[in-house]
Amino acid sequence: AQKVTQAQTEISVVEKEDVTLDCVYETRDTTYYLFWYKQPPSGELVFLIRRNSFDEQNEISGRYSWNFQKSTSSFNFTITASQVVDSAVYFCALWNRDDKIIFGKGTRLHILP
Amino acid sequence: EPEVTQTPSHQVTQMGQEVILRCVPISNHLYFYWYRQILGQKVEFLVSFYNNEISEKSEIFDDQFSVERPDGSNFTLKIRSTKLEDSAMYFCASSQHLREGADTQYFGPGTRLTVL
């Protein structure tokens, strides 16, 4: 079965703190892709990153970084020096050869000023 | 930067009425999708569409739903007889390629459907 689990339903941190959003996935396939999307209060889904199953190199983009570990089936997302504008719901998602993306339930992140 | 657009942004309808949600995918994309998100819940796949036919659909996508690409730019989702539980945000998405690996699906801003 394919499944994405985001165990953290809601997180609150004070601005400038670092925060890590957890994502654990399940899939039978050896070829798959993982995504993170951001959903700000306005409701749209904003693409953040795509990572394929053969590339375990961690990625950094500004204050965002992603840690992909196949051994633990995890694809965690860290925001460094968080800002109020980072407040949103963040979805981790999985694609594996079906014509669809499977989303986790999302983590609602509150950055407090 | 090209983007997926959706109209209307908010649709209110009476139960039992038909609604058509419209999407204009990114122009050079070949694969189109509809997802829905019931308020406060996760995003769920409805259907994917390629080469003028459905390539995959979920159990949610029953006979009340249909999709169409009526011209070279629009991609529509029709709900024939809306139910209260169809109230949700509906997202359209498009991508360039699929079979070579999951090309990124870019999402539109969504249409919020409210069924009264």
Interface residues (C-beta under 8 A of the other chain):
Chain A: T31 Y32 Y33 F35 Y37 S42 G43 E44 L45 V46 F47 R50 N52 F91 A93 W95 D98 D99 K100 I101 I102 F103 G104 K105 G106
Chain B: Y31 Y33 Y35 Q41 K42 V43 E44 F45 S48 Y50 S55 E56 S58 M89 F91 L98 G101 A102 T104 Q105 Y106 F107 G108 P109 G110 R112
